[in-house]
Amino acid sequence: MLAGSGTYFVSAETYLKAHHFRARQRLEILHRGLLTVACDFGWSLEAWAVFSNHYHFVGHSPAGEDSAASLAKMLRLLHSETATWINGLDSSPQRKVWHNYWETRLTYLKSYLARLNYVHQNPVKHGLVRVASQYPWCSAGWFERTVSPGQVKTIYSFRVDRVNVDDDFDVEAET
């Protein structure tokens, strides 16, 4: 449900949409990094999907925070740490890895529920899997295991074709 402190849909992309995170190990580091910084900063994520050149999540800002005040600091840390790590692997210490992120505060319940479904189904949209829960770097499998079948059915019934999200990414499967 929508949090009083703020519920947000967030997307971020790599510079020039480069596929810096296409290998399994790289996706695992970005995925774990996102979940770790969110927890460290007090964000409660309800849906997430991580790809070779972008990610999305739906999350609630920390209790007592009247907005997404900590979001910039949280993502700056995530992007800095993952860029340093990826550039070390590729021997490219000065390369720009991350480009930008966007956040939208969700204030309507139906919009929130549709975006939850959108994020869960994003690996299917990008053609990486036939069933979202098969993609290990998204929340669909976790969601299906932790909530009731009725909740899964309800969330998955929300149409995502009308969700207005800048998501024109060509993603690459892990290598």
C-alpha positions in Angstrom: 0.0 0.0 0.0 1.0 3.6 -0.4 3.2 4.9 2.5 2.6 8.2 4.2 6.3 8.9 3.9 6.2 8.4 0.1 6.0 5.6 -2.4 8.1 5.9 -5.5 8.7 4.3 -8.8 12.4 4.7 -9.7 14.3 3.9 -12.9 18.1 4.4 -13.6 20.1 3.8 -16.7 23.8 3.3 -17.6 25.6 6.0 -19.6 24.8 5.5 -23.3 22.7 2.5 -22.3 25.9 0.4 -22.3 25.5 -3.2 -21.1 28.0 -3.0 -18.3 26.1 -5.6 -16.2 25.3 -8.3 -18.7 27.3 -11.1 -17.1 25.7 -13.2 -14.3 28.3 -12.0 -11.7 27.8 -8.4 -12.6 24.0 -8.7 -12.4 24.3 -10.4 -9.0 26.5 -7.5 -7.7 24.2 -4.8 -8.9 21.1 -6.7 -7.6 22.7 -7.3 -4.2 24.0 -3.7 -4.1 20.5 -2.3 -4.8 18.9 -4.4 -2.1 21.7 -3.6 0.4 21.7 0.2 0.0 17.9 0.3 0.1 18.0 -1.6 3.4 20.9 0.6 4.7 19.0 3.8 3.9 15.7 2.5 5.4 13.9 2.1 2.1 11.4 -0.7 1.8 11.4 -2.2 -1.7 8.3 -4.0 -2.9 9.3 -4.6 -6.5 12.6 -4.5 -8.4 14.2 -5.6 -11.6 17.9 -5.3 -12.6 19.2 -5.6 -16.1 22.4 -5.2 -18.1 21.9 -1.4 -18.6 19.1 -0.3 -16.3 16.9 -1.1 -13.3 13.5 -0.2 -11.9 12.1 -0.4 -8.4 9.0 0.5 -6.4 9.8 1.4 -2.8 8.7 3.3 0.2 10.9 6.0 1.6 11.9 5.7 5.2 9.4 6.3 8.0 9.6 9.9 9.1 11.0 11.0 5.8 8.4 13.3 4.1 9.8 12.7 0.7 12.5 11.0 -1.2 15.1 13.1 0.5 17.5 10.2 1.0 17.0 8.7 -2.5 19.8 10.8 -4.2 22.3 9.9 -1.6 21.3 6.2 -1.7 21.6 6.0 -5.5 24.8 8.0 -5.6 26.4 5.4 -3.2 25.0 2.5 -5.3 26.2 4.0 -8.5 29.6 5.0 -7.2 30.3 1.6 -5.7 29.1 -0.4 -8.7 30.9 1.9 -11.2 34.1 1.6 -9.3 33.8 -2.2 -9.1 32.8 -2.7 -12.8 35.5 -0.3 -14.0 38.1 -2.3 -11.9 37.0 -5.5 -13.6 37.2 -3.9 -17.0 40.5 -1.9 -16.3 38.6 1.3 -17.2 39.0 3.5 -14.1 37.7 6.7 -15.5 34.8 5.4 -17.5 31.4 6.9 -16.8 29.0 4.0 -16.0 25.8 5.6 -14.8 23.9 8.3 -16.5 20.7 9.3 -14.7 17.8 8.2 -12.6 14.1 9.3 -12.4 11.7 9.0 -9.6 7.9 9.4 -9.6 5.9 9.7 -6.4 3.0 7.4 -6.6 -0.2 8.9 -5.1 -3.0 6.8 -6.7 -3.5 3.2 -5.6 -4.2 1.9 -9.1 -1.1 3.5 -10.5 1.0 2.0 -7.7 -0.5 -1.5 -8.2 0.1 -1.2 -12.0 3.7 -0.2 -11.5 4.2 -3.1 -9.1 3.1 -5.4 -11.8 5.1 -3.5 -14.4 8.3 -4.0 -12.5 7.6 -7.7 -11.7 6.9 -8.4 -15.4 9.7 -6.3 -16.8 12.0 -9.3 -17.6 9.2 -10.7 -19.7 8.7 -7.4 -21.5 12.3 -7.4 -22.4 12.2 -10.9 -23.7 14.6 -12.4 -21.2 12.2 -15.0 -19.8 8.7 -16.3 -20.5 7.6 -16.1 -16.8 8.9 -13.3 -14.6 9.6 -15.5 -11.6 12.3 -17.3 -13.7 14.4 -14.1 -13.8 16.7 -14.2 -10.8 17.4 -10.5 -10.6 13.8 -9.3 -10.1 11.3 -9.5 -7.3 8.6 -11.6 -9.1 9.8 -15.0 -7.6 10.1 -13.5 -4.1 6.7 -11.8 -4.4 5.0 -15.0 -5.5 6.6 -16.9 -2.6 5.8 -14.4 0.2 2.3 -13.2 -0.5 -1.0 -15.0 -0.8 -2.1 -16.4 -4.2 -5.0 -13.9 -4.1 -2.5 -11.0 -3.8 -0.5 -12.3 -6.7 -3.6 -12.6 -8.8 -4.7 -9.1 -7.9 -1.4 -7.5 -8.7 -0.8 -9.5 -11.8 -4.3 -8.5 -13.1 -3.3 -4.8 -13.4 -2.6 -3.8 -17.0 0.8 -2.5 -17.7 0.4 -1.5 -21.3 -0.9 2.0 -20.2 1.9 2.5 -17.6 3.9 5.5 -18.9 7.5 4.5 -18.2 10.6 5.5 -20.2 11.8 1.9 -20.9 13.1 1.8 -24.4 16.1 -0.4 -23.5 17.5 -3.2 -25.5 18.8 -5.5 -22.8 21.2 -8.4 -23.1 20.9 -11.7 -21.4 23.7 -12.6 -19.1 26.7 -14.3 -20.6 
